[in-house]
Amino acid sequence: MGNESVLCTVCQGVLPASGREAYTSLRGRLIVTNGYCAGGCAERRGERARLAQQSQQQEEQQQVRPVAPVPPAGPVRGQQIPVAPGMSR
Ligand SMILES: [Zn+2]
């Protein structure tokens, strides 16, 4: 019996024990070194591949949009300070 039956082929983590006989010293060592498999690795790998494909397609579809030029600000006129009435005696 090799490690292949104990380890997840995707994340190399230790798969959940299928039975009592699965709890071996080798398995214990592998849990320490590799940790547990979180499960669903095969599905996650497939999902990741699918998402990667999708994002690639999106990148191809998405065209580079030209950045809209910022309209130049008009000449700033000097602020007119209103003269307060009734200040002079
Ligand atoms: Zn795994």
PDB file of the backbone (N, CA, C, O) and the ligand in Angstrom, with CONECT records:
HET     ZN  A 101       1
ATOM      1  N   MET A   1       0.856  -1.198   0.000  1.00  0.00           N
ATOM      2  CA  MET A   1       0.000   0.000   0.000  1.00  0.00           C
ATOM      3  C   MET A   1       0.883   1.236   0.000  1.00  0.00           C
ATOM      4  O   MET A   1       1.671   1.451   0.921  1.00  0.00           O
ATOM      5  N   GLY A   2       0.746   2.039  -1.032  1.00  0.00           N
ATOM      6  CA  GLY A   2       1.594   3.228  -1.120  1.00  0.00           C
ATOM      7  C   GLY A   2       0.901   4.438  -0.557  1.00  0.00           C
ATOM      8  O   GLY A   2      -0.215   4.368  -0.043  1.00  0.00           O
ATOM      9  N   ASN A   3       1.586   5.533  -0.665  1.00  0.00           N
ATOM     10  CA  ASN A   3       1.023   6.776  -0.137  1.00  0.00           C
ATOM     11  C   ASN A   3      -0.141   7.276  -0.988  1.00  0.00           C
ATOM     12  O   ASN A   3      -0.968   8.066  -0.532  1.00  0.00           O
ATOM     13  N   GLU A   4      -0.190   6.807  -2.219  1.00  0.00           N
ATOM     14  CA  GLU A   4      -1.171   7.355  -3.156  1.00  0.00           C
ATOM     15  C   GLU A   4      -2.596   7.178  -2.645  1.00  0.00           C
ATOM     16  O   GLU A   4      -3.454   8.035  -2.854  1.00  0.00           O
ATOM     17  N   SER A   5      -2.834   6.059  -1.976  1.00  0.00           N
ATOM     18  CA  SER A   5      -4.194   5.783  -1.519  1.00  0.00           C
ATOM     19  C   SER A   5      -4.533   6.635  -0.303  1.00  0.00           C
ATOM     20  O   SER A   5      -5.705   6.822   0.025  1.00  0.00           O
ATOM     21  N   VAL A   6      -3.514   7.144   0.358  1.00  0.00           N
ATOM     22  CA  VAL A   6      -3.744   7.938   1.566  1.00  0.00           C
ATOM     23  C   VAL A   6      -3.759   9.417   1.241  1.00  0.00           C
ATOM     24  O   VAL A   6      -4.507  10.193   1.836  1.00  0.00           O
ATOM     25  N   LEU A   7      -2.920   9.797   0.284  1.00  0.00           N
ATOM     26  CA  LEU A   7      -2.777  11.220  -0.019  1.00  0.00           C
ATOM     27  C   LEU A   7      -3.716  11.651  -1.131  1.00  0.00           C
ATOM     28  O   LEU A   7      -4.049  10.878  -2.029  1.00  0.00           O
ATOM     29  N   CYS A   8      -4.133  12.905  -1.045  1.00  0.00           N
ATOM     30  CA  CYS A   8      -4.916  13.492  -2.125  1.00  0.00           C
ATOM     31  C   CYS A   8      -3.961  13.776  -3.272  1.00  0.00           C
ATOM     32  O   CYS A   8      -2.874  14.319  -3.072  1.00  0.00           O
ATOM     33  N   THR A   9      -4.374  13.407  -4.462  1.00  0.00           N
ATOM     34  CA  THR A   9      -3.488  13.576  -5.621  1.00  0.00           C
ATOM     35  C   THR A   9      -3.381  15.036  -6.036  1.00  0.00           C
ATOM     36  O   THR A   9      -2.487  15.400  -6.800  1.00  0.00           O
ATOM     37  N   VAL A  10      -4.287  15.876  -5.535  1.00  0.00           N
ATOM     38  CA  VAL A  10      -4.291  17.281  -5.944  1.00  0.00           C
ATOM     39  C   VAL A  10      -3.470  18.121  -4.974  1.00  0.00           C
ATOM     40  O   VAL A  10      -2.545  18.820  -5.388  1.00  0.00           O
ATOM     41  N   CYS A  11      -3.799  18.058  -3.691  1.00  0.00           N
ATOM     42  CA  CYS A  11      -3.131  18.928  -2.724  1.00  0.00           C
ATOM     43  C   CYS A  11      -2.122  18.175  -1.884  1.00  0.00           C
ATOM     44  O   CYS A  11      -1.463  18.771  -1.032  1.00  0.00           O
ATOM     45  N   GLN A  12      -1.986  16.865  -2.108  1.00  0.00           N
ATOM     46  CA  GLN A  12      -1.030  16.033  -1.379  1.00  0.00           C
ATOM     47  C   GLN A  12      -1.347  15.993   0.097  1.00  0.00           C
ATOM     48  O   GLN A  12      -0.500  15.609   0.904  1.00  0.00           O
ATOM     49  N   GLY A  13      -2.569  16.390   0.465  1.00  0.00           N
ATOM     50  CA  GLY A  13      -2.972  16.291   1.861  1.00  0.00           C
ATOM     51  C   GLY A  13      -3.477  14.892   2.155  1.00  0.00           C
ATOM     52  O   GLY A  13      -3.784  14.123   1.244  1.00  0.00           O
ATOM     53  N   VAL A  14      -3.559  14.574   3.423  1.00  0.00           N
ATOM     54  CA  VAL A  14      -4.023  13.253   3.826  1.00  0.00           C
ATOM     55  C   VAL A  14      -5.544  13.210   3.723  1.00  0.00           C
ATOM     56  O   VAL A  14      -6.252  14.048   4.282  1.00  0.00           O
ATOM     57  N   LEU A  15      -6.011  12.228   3.006  1.00  0.00           N
ATOM     58  CA  LEU A  15      -7.455  12.092   2.834  1.00  0.00           C
ATOM     59  C   LEU A  15      -8.079  11.571   4.118  1.00  0.00           C
ATOM     60  O   LEU A  15      -7.424  10.875   4.894  1.00  0.00           O
ATOM     61  N   PRO A  16      -9.332  11.903   4.342  1.00  0.00           N
ATOM     62  CA  PRO A  16     -10.024  11.391   5.523  1.00  0.00           C
ATOM     63  C   PRO A  16      -9.962   9.881   5.563  1.00  0.00           C
ATOM     64  O   PRO A  16     -10.066   9.215   4.533  1.00  0.00           O
ATOM     65  N   ALA A  17      -9.796   9.355   6.736  1.00  0.00           N
ATOM     66  CA  ALA A  17      -9.652   7.914   6.874  1.00  0.00           C
ATOM     67  C   ALA A  17     -10.934   7.217   6.469  1.00  0.00           C
ATOM     68  O   ALA A  17     -12.037   7.638   6.817  1.00  0.00           O
ATOM     69  N   SER A  18     -10.758   6.150   5.732  1.00  0.00           N
ATOM     70  CA  SER A  18     -11.931   5.411   5.270  1.00  0.00           C
ATOM     71  C   SER A  18     -12.337   4.374   6.306  1.00  0.00           C
ATOM     72  O   SER A  18     -13.490   3.943   6.349  1.00  0.00           O
ATOM     73  N   GLY A  19     -11.409   3.988   7.114  1.00  0.00           N
ATOM     74  CA  GLY A  19     -11.736   2.973   8.104  1.00  0.00           C
ATOM     75  C   GLY A  19     -10.721   2.951   9.229  1.00  0.00           C
ATOM     76  O   GLY A  19      -9.786   3.751   9.261  1.00  0.00           O
ATOM     77  N   ARG A  20     -10.918   2.036  10.137  1.00  0.00           N
ATOM     78  CA  ARG A  20     -10.020   1.957  11.277  1.00  0.00           C
ATOM     79  C   ARG A  20      -8.614   1.587  10.836  1.00  0.00           C
ATOM     80  O   ARG A  20      -7.626   2.104  11.358  1.00  0.00           O
ATOM     81  N   GLU A  21      -8.540   0.703   9.888  1.00  0.00           N
ATOM     82  CA  GLU A  21      -7.216   0.230   9.450  1.00  0.00           C
ATOM     83  C   GLU A  21      -6.446   1.331   8.724  1.00  0.00           C
ATOM     84  O   GLU A  21      -5.246   1.202   8.483  1.00  0.00           O
ATOM     85  N   ALA A  22      -7.157   2.435   8.372  1.00  0.00           N
ATOM     86  CA  ALA A  22      -6.492   3.529   7.683  1.00  0.00           C
ATOM     87  C   ALA A  22      -5.592   4.304   8.642  1.00  0.00           C
ATOM     88  O   ALA A  22      -4.644   4.967   8.221  1.00  0.00           O
ATOM     89  N   TYR A  23      -5.895   4.215   9.923  1.00  0.00           N
ATOM     90  CA  TYR A  23      -5.082   4.943  10.901  1.00  0.00           C
ATOM     91  C   TYR A  23      -3.798   4.175  11.150  1.00  0.00           C
ATOM     92  O   TYR A  23      -3.731   3.286  11.998  1.00  0.00           O
ATOM     93  N   THR A  24      -2.791   4.542  10.393  1.00  0.00           N
ATOM     94  CA  THR A  24      -1.502   3.879  10.554  1.00  0.00           C
ATOM     95  C   THR A  24      -0.464   4.901  10.977  1.00  0.00           C
ATOM     96  O   THR A  24      -0.695   6.109  10.923  1.00  0.00           O
ATOM     97  N   SER A  25       0.655   4.403  11.388  1.00  0.00           N
ATOM     98  CA  SER A  25       1.730   5.318  11.791  1.00  0.00           C
ATOM     99  C   SER A  25       2.193   6.137  10.592  1.00  0.00           C
ATOM    100  O   SER A  25       2.562   7.304  10.720  1.00  0.00           O
ATOM    101  N   LEU A  26       2.164   5.497   9.424  1.00  0.00           N
ATOM    102  CA  LEU A  26       2.554   6.209   8.202  1.00  0.00           C
ATOM    103  C   LEU A  26       1.583   7.362   7.970  1.00  0.00           C
ATOM    104  O   LEU A  26       1.992   8.470   7.623  1.00  0.00           O
ATOM    105  N   ARG A  27       0.314   7.094   8.161  1.00  0.00           N
ATOM    106  CA  ARG A  27      -0.700   8.120   7.950  1.00  0.00           C
ATOM    107  C   ARG A  27      -0.488   9.263   8.940  1.00  0.00           C
ATOM    108  O   ARG A  27      -0.594  10.438   8.591  1.00  0.00           O
ATOM    109  N   GLY A  28      -0.188   8.890  10.176  1.00  0.00           N
ATOM    110  CA  GLY A  28       0.052   9.925  11.189  1.00  0.00           C
ATOM    111  C   GLY A  28       1.210  10.812  10.792  1.00  0.00           C
ATOM    112  O   GLY A  28       1.159  12.032  10.954  1.00  0.00           O
ATOM    113  N   ARG A  29       2.246  10.196  10.274  1.00  0.00           N
ATOM    114  CA  ARG A  29       3.406  10.998   9.841  1.00  0.00           C
ATOM    115  C   ARG A  29       3.015  11.921   8.698  1.00  0.00           C
ATOM    116  O   ARG A  29       3.396  13.092   8.667  1.00  0.00           O
ATOM    117  N   LEU A  30       2.264  11.385   7.779  1.00  0.00           N
ATOM    118  CA  LEU A  30       1.876  12.185   6.613  1.00  0.00           C
ATOM    119  C   LEU A  30       0.980  13.357   7.034  1.00  0.00           C
ATOM    120  O   LEU A  30       1.054  14.442   6.457  1.00  0.00           O
ATOM    121  N   ILE A  31       0.152  13.130   8.025  1.00  0.00           N
ATOM    122  CA  ILE A  31      -0.708  14.223   8.506  1.00  0.00           C
ATOM    123  C   ILE A  31       0.159  15.341   9.057  1.00  0.00           C
ATOM    124  O   ILE A  31      -0.125  16.524   8.871  1.00  0.00           O
ATOM    125  N   VAL A  32       1.233  14.936   9.744  1.00  0.00           N
ATOM    126  CA  VAL A  32       2.131  15.946  10.316  1.00  0.00           C
ATOM    127  C   VAL A  32       2.851  16.698   9.206  1.00  0.00           C
ATOM    128  O   VAL A  32       2.986  17.920   9.261  1.00  0.00           O
ATOM    129  N   THR A  33       3.309  15.967   8.204  1.00  0.00           N
ATOM    130  CA  THR A  33       4.132  16.597   7.157  1.00  0.00           C
ATOM    131  C   THR A  33       3.269  17.301   6.118  1.00  0.00           C
ATOM    132  O   THR A  33       3.603  18.401   5.677  1.00  0.00           O
ATOM    133  N   ASN A  34       2.156  16.675   5.720  1.00  0.00           N
ATOM    134  CA  ASN A  34       1.369  17.226   4.613  1.00  0.00           C
ATOM    135  C   ASN A  34       0.094  17.916   5.074  1.00  0.00           C
ATOM    136  O   ASN A  34      -0.435  18.784   4.380  1.00  0.00           O
ATOM    137  N   GLY A  35      -0.396  17.531   6.243  1.00  0.00           N
ATOM    138  CA  GLY A  35      -1.665  18.081   6.688  1.00  0.00           C
ATOM    139  C   GLY A  35      -2.817  17.354   6.040  1.00  0.00           C
ATOM    140  O   GLY A  35      -2.630  16.478   5.196  1.00  0.00           O
ATOM    141  N   TYR A  36      -4.001  17.729   6.444  1.00  0.00           N
ATOM    142  CA  TYR A  36      -5.186  17.069   5.914  1.00  0.00           C
ATOM    143  C   TYR A  36      -5.586  17.670   4.586  1.00  0.00           C
ATOM    144  O   TYR A  36      -5.291  18.828   4.288  1.00  0.00           O
ATOM    145  N   CYS A  37      -6.270  16.850   3.788  1.00  0.00           N
ATOM    146  CA  CYS A  37      -6.904  17.351   2.579  1.00  0.00           C
ATOM    147  C   CYS A  37      -8.232  17.967   2.976  1.00  0.00           C
ATOM    148  O   CYS A  37      -9.020  17.359   3.700  1.00  0.00           O
ATOM    149  N   ALA A  38      -8.469  19.169   2.502  1.00  0.00           N
ATOM    150  CA  ALA A  38      -9.705  19.852   2.863  1.00  0.00           C
ATOM    151  C   ALA A  38     -10.899  19.227   2.162  1.00  0.00           C
ATOM    152  O   ALA A  38     -12.041  19.436   2.571  1.00  0.00           O
ATOM    153  N   GLY A  39     -10.646  18.480   1.136  1.00  0.00           N
ATOM    154  CA  GLY A  39     -11.732  17.826   0.418  1.00  0.00           C
ATOM    155  C   GLY A  39     -12.189  18.651  -0.774  1.00  0.00           C
ATOM    156  O   GLY A  39     -12.008  19.868  -0.822  1.00  0.00           O
ATOM    157  N   GLY A  40     -12.780  17.962  -1.723  1.00  0.00           N
ATOM    158  CA  GLY A  40     -13.295  18.658  -2.905  1.00  0.00           C
ATOM    159  C   GLY A  40     -12.198  19.225  -3.777  1.00  0.00           C
ATOM    160  O   GLY A  40     -12.413  20.193  -4.507  1.00  0.00           O
ATOM    161  N   CYS A  41     -11.021  18.626  -3.703  1.00  0.00           N
ATOM    162  CA  CYS A  41      -9.894  19.177  -4.470  1.00  0.00           C
ATOM    163  C   CYS A  41     -10.111  18.964  -5.968  1.00  0.00           C
ATOM    164  O   CYS A  41      -9.865  19.859  -6.776  1.00  0.00           O
ATOM    165  N   ALA A  42     -10.565  17.792  -6.316  1.00  0.00           N
ATOM    166  CA  ALA A  42     -10.760  17.497  -7.740  1.00  0.00           C
ATOM    167  C   ALA A  42     -11.761  18.463  -8.334  1.00  0.00           C
ATOM    168  O   ALA A  42     -11.566  18.974  -9.437  1.00  0.00           O
ATOM    169  N   GLU A  43     -12.852  18.715  -7.590  1.00  0.00           N
ATOM    170  CA  GLU A  43     -13.869  19.640  -8.104  1.00  0.00           C
ATOM    171  C   GLU A  43     -13.305  21.054  -8.172  1.00  0.00           C
ATOM    172  O   GLU A  43     -13.545  21.793  -9.127  1.00  0.00           O
ATOM    173  N   ARG A  44     -12.551  21.412  -7.135  1.00  0.00           N
ATOM    174  CA  ARG A  44     -11.990  22.767  -7.115  1.00  0.00           C
ATOM    175  C   ARG A  44     -11.011  22.967  -8.265  1.00  0.00           C
ATOM    176  O   ARG A  44     -10.960  24.026  -8.890  1.00  0.00           O
ATOM    177  N   ARG A  45     -10.234  21.911  -8.524  1.00  0.00           N
ATOM    178  CA  ARG A  45      -9.274  22.040  -9.622  1.00  0.00           C
ATOM    179  C   ARG A  45     -10.013  22.238 -10.945  1.00  0.00           C
ATOM    180  O   ARG A  45      -9.619  23.052 -11.780  1.00  0.00           O
ATOM    181  N   GLY A  46     -11.087  21.479 -11.113  1.00  0.00           N
ATOM    182  CA  GLY A  46     -11.874  21.629 -12.338  1.00  0.00           C
ATOM    183  C   GLY A  46     -12.476  23.022 -12.416  1.00  0.00           C
ATOM    184  O   GLY A  46     -12.483  23.659 -13.469  1.00  0.00           O
ATOM    185  N   GLU A  47     -12.978  23.478 -11.281  1.00  0.00           N
ATOM    186  CA  GLU A  47     -13.591  24.811 -11.250  1.00  0.00           C
ATOM    187  C   GLU A  47     -12.557  25.875 -11.581  1.00  0.00           C
ATOM    188  O   GLU A  47     -12.828  26.811 -12.332  1.00  0.00           O
ATOM    189  N   ARG A  48     -11.360  25.717 -11.005  1.00  0.00           N
ATOM    190  CA  ARG A  48     -10.309  26.710 -11.261  1.00  0.00           C
ATOM    191  C   ARG A  48      -9.960  26.751 -12.748  1.00  0.00           C
ATOM    192  O   ARG A  48      -9.792  27.820 -13.336  1.00  0.00           O
ATOM    193  N   ALA A  49      -9.855  25.562 -13.339  1.00  0.00           N
ATOM    194  CA  ALA A  49      -9.526  25.495 -14.771  1.00  0.00           C
ATOM    195  C   ALA A  49     -10.619  26.180 -15.573  1.00  0.00           C
ATOM    196  O   ALA A  49     -10.354  26.889 -16.544  1.00  0.00           O
ATOM    197  N   ARG A  50     -11.853  25.951 -15.145  1.00  0.00           N
ATOM    198  CA  ARG A  50     -12.988  26.542 -15.869  1.00  0.00           C
ATOM    199  C   ARG A  50     -12.928  28.072 -15.731  1.00  0.00           C
ATOM    200  O   ARG A  50     -13.115  28.798 -16.708  1.00  0.00           O
ATOM    201  N   LEU A  51     -12.667  28.549 -14.509  1.00  0.00           N
ATOM    202  CA  LEU A  51     -12.610  29.992 -14.286  1.00  0.00           C
ATOM    203  C   LEU A  51     -11.471  30.610 -15.080  1.00  0.00           C
ATOM    204  O   LEU A  51     -11.614  31.694 -15.646  1.00  0.00           O
ATOM    205  N   ALA A  52     -10.340  29.916 -15.119  1.00  0.00           N
ATOM    206  CA  ALA A  52      -9.201  30.437 -15.870  1.00  0.00           C
ATOM    207  C   ALA A  52      -9.558  30.567 -17.338  1.00  0.00           C
ATOM    208  O   ALA A  52      -9.216  31.550 -17.995  1.00  0.00           O
ATOM    209  N   GLN A  53     -10.245  29.566 -17.835  1.00  0.00           N
ATOM    210  CA  GLN A  53     -10.674  29.631 -19.233  1.00  0.00           C
ATOM    211  C   GLN A  53     -11.603  30.820 -19.446  1.00  0.00           C
ATOM    212  O   GLN A  53     -11.478  31.554 -20.426  1.00  0.00           O
ATOM    213  N   GLN A  54     -12.538  30.998 -18.513  1.00  0.00           N
ATOM    214  CA  GLN A  54     -13.499  32.095 -18.642  1.00  0.00           C
ATOM    215  C   GLN A  54     -12.777  33.441 -18.639  1.00  0.00           C
ATOM    216  O   GLN A  54     -13.037  34.303 -19.479  1.00  0.00           O
ATOM    217  N   SER A  55     -11.873  33.604 -17.686  1.00  0.00           N
ATOM    218  CA  SER A  55     -11.186  34.895 -17.590  1.00  0.00           C
ATOM    219  C   SER A  55     -10.361  35.149 -18.841  1.00  0.00           C
ATOM    220  O   SER A  55     -10.239  36.289 -19.289  1.00  0.00           O
ATOM    221  N   GLN A  56      -9.802  34.101 -19.398  1.00  0.00           N
ATOM    222  CA  GLN A  56      -9.043  34.272 -20.641  1.00  0.00           C
ATOM    223  C   GLN A  56      -9.951  34.768 -21.755  1.00  0.00           C
ATOM    224  O   GLN A  56      -9.603  35.670 -22.516  1.00  0.00           O
ATOM    225  N   GLN A  57     -11.136  34.147 -21.827  1.00  0.00           N
ATOM    226  CA  GLN A  57     -12.075  34.560 -22.866  1.00  0.00           C
ATOM    227  C   GLN A  57     -12.499  36.005 -22.644  1.00  0.00           C
ATOM    228  O   GLN A  57     -12.624  36.779 -23.594  1.00  0.00           O
ATOM    229  N   GLN A  58     -12.719  36.366 -21.370  1.00  0.00           N
ATOM    230  CA  GLN A  58     -13.128  37.732 -21.076  1.00  0.00           C
ATOM    231  C   GLN A  58     -12.041  38.717 -21.484  1.00  0.00           C
ATOM    232  O   GLN A  58     -12.316  39.792 -22.018  1.00  0.00           O
ATOM    233  N   GLU A  59     -10.813  38.324 -21.222  1.00  0.00           N
ATOM    234  CA  GLU A  59      -9.712  39.227 -21.577  1.00  0.00           C
ATOM    235  C   GLU A  59      -9.672  39.446 -23.082  1.00  0.00           C
ATOM    236  O   GLU A  59      -9.395  40.544 -23.565  1.00  0.00           O
ATOM    237  N   GLU A  60      -9.958  38.364 -23.812  1.00  0.00           N
ATOM    238  CA  GLU A  60      -9.934  38.503 -25.266  1.00  0.00           C
ATOM    239  C   GLU A  60     -11.072  39.396 -25.742  1.00  0.00           C
ATOM    240  O   GLU A  60     -10.917  40.188 -26.672  1.00  0.00           O
ATOM    241  N   GLN A  61     -12.233  39.249 -25.073  1.00  0.00           N
ATOM    242  CA  GLN A  61     -13.381  40.041 -25.492  1.00  0.00           C
ATOM    243  C   GLN A  61     -13.219  41.498 -25.103  1.00  0.00           C
ATOM    244  O   GLN A  61     -13.614  42.407 -25.833  1.00  0.00           O
ATOM    245  N   GLN A  62     -12.625  41.697 -23.926  1.00  0.00           N
ATOM    246  CA  GLN A  62     -12.500  43.066 -23.437  1.00  0.00           C
ATOM    247  C   GLN A  62     -11.465  43.821 -24.257  1.00  0.00           C
ATOM    248  O   GLN A  62     -10.295  43.441 -24.287  1.00  0.00           O
ATOM    249  N   GLN A  63     -11.882  44.866 -24.908  1.00  0.00           N
ATOM    250  CA  GLN A  63     -10.930  45.658 -25.672  1.00  0.00           C
ATOM    251  C   GLN A  63     -10.427  46.805 -24.818  1.00  0.00           C
ATOM    252  O   GLN A  63     -11.103  47.275 -23.902  1.00  0.00           O
ATOM    253  N   VAL A  64      -9.261  47.227 -25.136  1.00  0.00           N
ATOM    254  CA  VAL A  64      -8.673  48.307 -24.357  1.00  0.00           C
ATOM    255  C   VAL A  64      -9.403  49.607 -24.688  1.00  0.00           C
ATOM    256  O   VAL A  64      -9.403  50.076 -25.826  1.00  0.00           O
ATOM    257  N   ARG A  65     -10.012  50.158 -23.669  1.00  0.00           N
ATOM    258  CA  ARG A  65     -10.756  51.394 -23.908  1.00  0.00           C
ATOM    259  C   ARG A  65      -9.828  52.589 -23.765  1.00  0.00           C
ATOM    260  O   ARG A  65      -9.049  52.659 -22.815  1.00  0.00           O
ATOM    261  N   PRO A  66      -9.903  53.535 -24.708  1.00  0.00           N
ATOM    262  CA  PRO A  66      -9.076  54.739 -24.573  1.00  0.00           C
ATOM    263  C   PRO A  66      -9.571  55.583 -23.409  1.00  0.00           C
ATOM    264  O   PRO A  66     -10.772  55.767 -23.213  1.00  0.00           O
ATOM    265  N   VAL A  67      -8.640  56.074 -22.666  1.00  0.00           N
ATOM    266  CA  VAL A  67      -9.000  56.881 -21.509  1.00  0.00           C
ATOM    267  C   VAL A  67      -9.509  58.232 -21.987  1.00  0.00           C
ATOM    268  O   VAL A  67      -8.846  58.915 -22.768  1.00  0.00           O
ATOM    269  N   ALA A  68     -10.691  58.611 -21.512  1.00  0.00           N
ATOM    270  CA  ALA A  68     -11.273  59.887 -21.928  1.00  0.00           C
ATOM    271  C   ALA A  68     -10.381  61.029 -21.462  1.00  0.00           C
ATOM    272  O   ALA A  68     -10.012  61.104 -20.290  1.00  0.00           O
ATOM    273  N   PRO A  69     -10.036  61.920 -22.394  1.00  0.00           N
ATOM    274  CA  PRO A  69      -9.152  63.032 -22.012  1.00  0.00           C
ATOM    275  C   PRO A  69      -9.862  64.003 -21.070  1.00  0.00           C
ATOM    276  O   PRO A  69     -11.043  64.310 -21.237  1.00  0.00           O
ATOM    277  N   VAL A  70      -9.134  64.460 -20.109  1.00  0.00           N
ATOM    278  CA  VAL A  70      -9.712  65.386 -19.145  1.00  0.00           C
ATOM    279  C   VAL A  70      -9.828  66.759 -19.802  1.00  0.00           C
ATOM    280  O   VAL A  70      -8.834  67.284 -20.303  1.00  0.00           O
ATOM    281  N   PRO A  71     -11.035  67.354 -19.810  1.00  0.00           N
ATOM    282  CA  PRO A  71     -11.187  68.684 -20.433  1.00  0.00           C
ATOM    283  C   PRO A  71     -10.339  69.712 -19.708  1.00  0.00           C
ATOM    284  O   PRO A  71     -10.332  69.781 -18.479  1.00  0.00           O
ATOM    285  N   PRO A  72      -9.619  70.516 -20.495  1.00  0.00           N
ATOM    286  CA  PRO A  72      -8.730  71.494 -19.852  1.00  0.00           C
ATOM    287  C   PRO A  72      -9.528  72.548 -19.094  1.00  0.00           C
ATOM    288  O   PRO A  72     -10.533  73.064 -19.582  1.00  0.00           O
ATOM    289  N   ALA A  73      -9.070  72.843 -17.933  1.00  0.00           N
ATOM    290  CA  ALA A  73      -9.772  73.826 -17.113  1.00  0.00           C
ATOM    291  C   ALA A  73      -9.609  75.210 -17.726  1.00  0.00           C
ATOM    292  O   ALA A  73      -8.526  75.567 -18.190  1.00  0.00           O
ATOM    293  N   GLY A  74     -10.692  75.991 -17.726  1.00  0.00           N
ATOM    294  CA  GLY A  74     -10.648  77.344 -18.284  1.00  0.00           C
ATOM    295  C   GLY A  74      -9.742  78.237 -17.452  1.00  0.00           C
ATOM    296  O   GLY A  74      -9.392  77.921 -16.315  1.00  0.00           O
ATOM    297  N   PRO A  75      -9.375  79.362 -18.055  1.00  0.00           N
ATOM    298  CA  PRO A  75      -8.500  80.296 -17.319  1.00  0.00           C
ATOM    299  C   PRO A  75      -9.181  80.789 -16.046  1.00  0.00           C
ATOM    300  O   PRO A  75     -10.323  81.247 -16.060  1.00  0.00           O
ATOM    301  N   VAL A  76      -8.461  80.681 -14.981  1.00  0.00           N
ATOM    302  CA  VAL A  76      -9.019  81.060 -13.691  1.00  0.00           C
ATOM    303  C   VAL A  76      -8.982  82.577 -13.572  1.00  0.00           C
ATOM    304  O   VAL A  76      -7.912  83.185 -13.618  1.00  0.00           O
ATOM    305  N   ARG A  77     -10.140  83.178 -13.421  1.00  0.00           N
ATOM    306  CA  ARG A  77     -10.191  84.635 -13.289  1.00  0.00           C
ATOM    307  C   ARG A  77      -9.967  85.019 -11.838  1.00  0.00           C
ATOM    308  O   ARG A  77     -10.220  84.254 -10.907  1.00  0.00           O
ATOM    309  N   GLY A  78      -9.492  86.211 -11.699  1.00  0.00           N
ATOM    310  CA  GLY A  78      -9.263  86.714 -10.340  1.00  0.00           C
ATOM    311  C   GLY A  78     -10.583  86.838  -9.608  1.00  0.00           C
ATOM    312  O   GLY A  78     -11.570  87.345 -10.142  1.00  0.00           O
ATOM    313  N   GLN A  79     -10.577  86.378  -8.412  1.00  0.00           N
ATOM    314  CA  GLN A  79     -11.818  86.416  -7.650  1.00  0.00           C
ATOM    315  C   GLN A  79     -12.191  87.862  -7.353  1.00  0.00           C
ATOM    316  O   GLN A  79     -11.360  88.677  -6.953  1.00  0.00           O
ATOM    317  N   GLN A  80     -13.470  88.147  -7.565  1.00  0.00           N
ATOM    318  CA  GLN A  80     -13.931  89.508  -7.257  1.00  0.00           C
ATOM    319  C   GLN A  80     -14.363  89.549  -5.805  1.00  0.00           C
ATOM    320  O   GLN A  80     -15.319  88.889  -5.397  1.00  0.00           O
ATOM    321  N   ILE A  81     -13.645  90.327  -5.052  1.00  0.00           N
ATOM    322  CA  ILE A  81     -13.996  90.426  -3.635  1.00  0.00           C
ATOM    323  C   ILE A  81     -15.039  91.528  -3.480  1.00  0.00           C
ATOM    324  O   ILE A  81     -14.745  92.693  -3.748  1.00  0.00           O
ATOM    325  N   PRO A  82     -16.236  91.184  -3.058  1.00  0.00           N
ATOM    326  CA  PRO A  82     -17.277  92.210  -2.894  1.00  0.00           C
ATOM    327  C   PRO A  82     -16.916  93.158  -1.764  1.00  0.00           C
ATOM    328  O   PRO A  82     -16.520  92.747  -0.674  1.00  0.00           O
ATOM    329  N   VAL A  83     -17.070  94.462  -2.069  1.00  0.00           N
ATOM    330  CA  VAL A  83     -16.737  95.466  -1.036  1.00  0.00           C
ATOM    331  C   VAL A  83     -17.927  95.563  -0.083  1.00  0.00           C
ATOM    332  O   VAL A  83     -19.058  95.830  -0.488  1.00  0.00           O
ATOM    333  N   ALA A  84     -17.639  95.345   1.152  1.00  0.00           N
ATOM    334  CA  ALA A  84     -18.721  95.397   2.119  1.00  0.00           C
ATOM    335  C   ALA A  84     -19.178  96.840   2.306  1.00  0.00           C
ATOM    336  O   ALA A  84     -18.358  97.713   2.593  1.00  0.00           O
ATOM    337  N   PRO A  85     -20.459  97.100   2.149  1.00  0.00           N
ATOM    338  CA  PRO A  85     -20.960  98.472   2.276  1.00  0.00           C
ATOM    339  C   PRO A  85     -21.025  98.913   3.738  1.00  0.00           C
ATOM    340  O   PRO A  85     -21.216  98.110   4.652  1.00  0.00           O
ATOM    341  N   GLY A  86     -20.857 100.231   3.916  1.00  0.00           N
ATOM    342  CA  GLY A  86     -21.013 100.783   5.250  1.00  0.00           C
ATOM    343  C   GLY A  86     -19.812 100.544   6.141  1.00  0.00           C
ATOM    344  O   GLY A  86     -19.935 100.599   7.364  1.00  0.00           O
ATOM    345  N   MET A  87     -18.683 100.286   5.572  1.00  0.00           N
ATOM    346  CA  MET A  87     -17.525 100.054   6.409  1.00  0.00           C
ATOM    347  C   MET A  87     -16.753 101.350   6.638  1.00  0.00           C
ATOM    348  O   MET A  87     -16.008 101.489   7.607  1.00  0.00           O
ATOM    349  N   SER A  88     -16.958 102.315   5.696  1.00  0.00           N
ATOM    350  CA  SER A  88     -16.194 103.540   5.841  1.00  0.00           C
ATOM    351  C   SER A  88     -16.976 104.571   6.674  1.00  0.00           C
ATOM    352  O   SER A  88     -18.187 104.692   6.492  1.00  0.00           O
ATOM    353  N   ARG A  89     -16.328 105.314   7.577  1.00  0.00           N
ATOM    354  CA  ARG A  89     -16.999 106.301   8.388  1.00  0.00           C
ATOM    355  C   ARG A  89     -16.776 107.697   7.839  1.00  0.00           C
ATOM    356  O   ARG A  89     -17.275 108.670   8.404  1.00  0.00           O
TER     357      ARG A  89
HETATM  358 ZN    ZN A 101      -6.883  17.558  -1.552  1.00  0.00          ZN2+
END
